[in-house]
Amino acid sequence: MAKREVWGYADTRSPDDVWHSAASRDDAIRHARDLYGDDKTIWVVQGAWCIPSHFVPDAGDVADYLLEQMALDAYDECGEAAVEFPDVGKAAQSKLVSLLKEAMKQVDAWADENIKATFWSPIGEPEEIPAGE
């Protein structure tokens, strides 16, 4: 899924402050002028709406978590007898990652269908629009 374009505007350059969103650069400037006035410097930046599947962990991380959780659960239930569990070789771990890669495609699709990201990230540096422009 491609990221959708958005434009942000604010009365400060700082990424830590509140940035509002608009559909285009011209809209961002117009909305900023309406909000902050013509006598104030504003900042605009191009961005992209975030896509939920972007934040789904990759298959390697899921495999590591799965094996680690199996080890913790086995130790909790069986104690020291399970200290070496699961003893998985590189080939078996590689196969697990391959299986999870296929499954994670479905998780990505599920995330994009069911989770709404209401935030965006900037692309590049903010552009200063001086007062009166």
C-alpha positions in Angstrom: 0.0 0.0 0.0 1.4 3.4 -1.0 1.6 6.2 1.5 -0.8 9.0 0.8 0.6 12.6 0.6 -0.2 15.2 3.2 1.1 18.6 4.0 1.7 19.9 7.5 1.8 23.4 8.8 2.7 25.1 12.1 3.9 28.3 13.6 7.2 26.7 14.6 9.9 24.6 12.9 10.1 22.2 15.8 8.9 18.6 15.1 8.0 18.3 18.8 5.2 20.9 18.5 1.7 20.4 17.1 1.6 20.2 13.3 -1.7 20.4 11.5 -2.5 18.6 8.3 -3.8 19.7 4.9 -4.3 18.2 1.5 -1.8 20.4 -0.4 0.9 22.9 0.1 -1.4 25.8 -0.9 -4.1 24.5 1.5 -1.5 24.3 4.3 -0.4 27.9 3.8 -4.0 29.1 3.6 -5.0 27.2 6.8 -1.9 28.4 8.6 -2.6 32.0 7.7 -6.2 31.6 8.9 -5.0 30.1 12.2 -1.9 32.2 12.9 -2.5 35.4 10.9 -0.6 37.0 8.1 1.9 38.7 10.4 3.5 35.5 11.6 6.2 33.3 10.1 4.8 29.8 9.4 6.3 26.5 8.4 5.1 23.9 5.9 6.4 20.4 5.2 5.4 17.6 2.9 4.6 14.4 4.6 2.9 11.0 4.2 0.1 9.4 6.2 1.5 6.5 8.1 0.3 3.0 7.1 -0.5 0.6 10.0 1.4 -2.4 8.4 4.6 -0.3 8.5 4.6 -0.9 12.3 4.0 -4.7 12.2 7.2 -6.4 13.3 9.1 -8.3 10.7 9.2 -12.1 10.6 12.7 -12.3 12.1 11.6 -10.3 15.2 8.4 -12.4 15.6 10.5 -15.6 15.4 12.8 -14.4 18.0 9.9 -13.4 20.3 8.1 -16.7 19.7 11.2 -18.8 20.6 11.9 -16.6 23.6 8.4 -16.8 24.9 8.4 -20.6 24.4 11.6 -20.7 26.6 10.0 -18.5 29.3 6.8 -20.5 29.4 8.7 -23.9 29.5 10.9 -22.6 32.3 7.9 -21.3 34.3 6.2 -24.7 33.9 9.1 -27.1 34.2 11.9 -25.2 35.8 15.6 -26.0 35.3 14.7 -29.1 33.2 13.7 -26.7 30.4 16.7 -24.4 30.5 17.9 -25.4 27.0 14.5 -25.3 25.5 13.8 -24.7 22.6 17.2 -25.9 21.2 16.6 -24.9 17.6 19.3 -25.0 14.9 19.9 -22.3 12.3 18.1 -24.3 9.6 15.0 -24.8 11.7 15.0 -21.1 12.8 15.4 -20.1 9.1 12.4 -22.3 8.2 10.4 -20.7 11.0 11.2 -17.2 9.6 10.1 -18.3 6.1 6.8 -19.6 7.5 6.3 -16.4 9.4 7.1 -14.2 6.4 4.1 -15.7 4.6 1.9 -15.4 7.6 3.0 -11.8 8.2 1.7 -10.8 4.8 -1.8 -11.6 6.1 -1.1 -9.7 9.3 0.0 -6.7 7.2 -3.2 -6.9 5.2 -5.3 -7.3 8.4 -3.6 -4.3 10.0 -4.2 -2.0 7.0 -7.8 -3.1 6.8 -8.6 -2.8 10.5 -6.4 -0.2 12.1 -6.5 3.5 11.2 -3.4 5.5 11.6 -4.4 9.1 12.2 -0.9 10.5 12.1 1.7 11.3 9.5 5.4 11.7 9.2 7.3 14.5 7.5 9.4 14.0 4.3 12.3 16.3 4.2 12.8 19.6 6.0 10.1 22.2 6.8 9.9 25.2 4.6 9.8 28.7 6.1 7.1 31.0 4.8 7.9 34.5 6.1 5.2 36.8 7.5 3.3 38.6 4.8 3.8 36.0 2.1 
